[in-house]
Amino acid sequence: MIAYVIGRSELLYATGFLVLLPLVAYLIVRLRPLRLTVSRTFSPPVVTAGTPTVIELSVRNVSGASSAAANWTDSIPWFPQRAGPGVLPSLAPGAIAVTTRTSRLGYSLRPSLRGVYDIGPLDVSYADPFGLAIGRLAVGSSQSLYVVPLVVPLGLSVSLAVSGEGSARLIQHMATGNDDDLMTREYRTGDALRRVHWRASARHGELMVRQEEQRSYPEARLILDTRTDGYGGVISSFEFNNTGFTWFEWAITMIASVGVHLHRSGFLVEVLETAARQIAPLGDANQGSGQDVEFLLSLAGVRLQESTPVIGDGNDERAQGALGPVFAVVADPSTETLHWISSQRRPYETGVAFVIETGNPAVLEILEAAGWICVPVTDTADPARAWARVASLTAQTPAERR
C-alpha cells in the first residue's frame, strides 16, 4: 500500500520476496531432509560405576545429495539430559565412496550408579541456507550402556578359612591294586580303542581302558535379598527411598565382590535370590572370565521386586544345590524371608551373613541362633574390611562372637 502511495513499485517486489522467503526456507527444510545413520561405540564396552567411558559416534550421510552443516546432541539419562551440543560438518553424498560422507563425533560420561541405561537417539538440527527455518531429526535408536557394580578386591584368607580349599581340586576315583589299576577300568561298549591300556588288559585277561579323571570343585552359595520389603518397604513412583536405596546398592557391591572373588579362587558359585531369579550363575574358574562378565552384567540390571509368596524361585525348603560355605547379604528382611535365608545353612556348613545395620536387632538374633556368623556393616562400609572380619570371627566360638 505504501508503495502505491509513494509511487515506488520496486517495493512491491521486495515485499513479495520477503514474504516468500520464509516459505521457500520452510520448503527447503521439509523437502530436503537429512538422511543419516549413526552407530555408537562404548570404550570400554562395559563400564564400572564411577569410572569414565568414551562414546564414539559414527554419522554417515546416506542421501544422494550433500548434507549441510548441522548441530547435534545425544540423549543421555542424566542431567542435563543431553550430551553436546556439537557441530556436524557437511557430509558428501552417500553414493560417493569417500571418507567425507562419514563424520566421527564423541564425548565422555562417568556414570555414578550401576544400571542399564539408554543412550540416544542422536538429535540433529539443521537450517536452510538463509537460516530462517530449522528442521530436527532423530537419528537412529537408543543403545544400552551397561554400568556394572564396583568389584572390590578381597583378601585371600577368608575363602580358605571357611572351606579348607581355596582352588579347584582334582579327584581321581581309585580302586585297590597297582598303578595301572588306579588308572584303568573294564572296557565298555562305545569306548574308543585308542583308550585301551594294553598292559593292564594282558594282566587282567580282558580289555581295560584308561579311566577319565573326574573333576570336582569347591562350592559356595551367595544369597541376595531382592525383595522390596527387605530394604525399608517403601517405593516412590520414581525411585526407592534414599535409605533403602543405599542399603540395596551396598548389598549389590558386596555380592559382586564376593562372587567374583570366589569364582576366581576356583569355586563353583550358586546364586540364590529371595525373589524371581535375575542374576546369572558362576561356574568354575576354568571356564574363563566370560562368566564374571555375564554375572556382573546381570547385576547391572537387578531391581527390587514386590513381595510375593514365592521365595527363592519357589523352593521353600532348604536348598539342595551347592555344598560349601554360604554368604548372605541382608538389611531388614521380613520374618518369612529371614527364616528362609537362615535355613539355607546346613548344620555342617559355614554360613556368613553381612547384615546392614537398620536398627532391627531381630535380624542378628535369628541368624546367630541358626548358627550363622554375622558381620554387622553400614551402607558406607568398605567391603574389603567387612570381608577381612570374617576370618577373625570364624576363629571364635559363638559365645565369643556374642
Order of alpha helices (4+ residues) and beta strands (2+ residues): alpha-alpha-beta-beta-beta-beta-beta-beta-beta-beta-beta-beta-alpha-beta-alpha-beta-alpha-beta-beta-beta-alpha-beta-alpha-beta-alpha-beta-alpha-beta-alpha-alpha
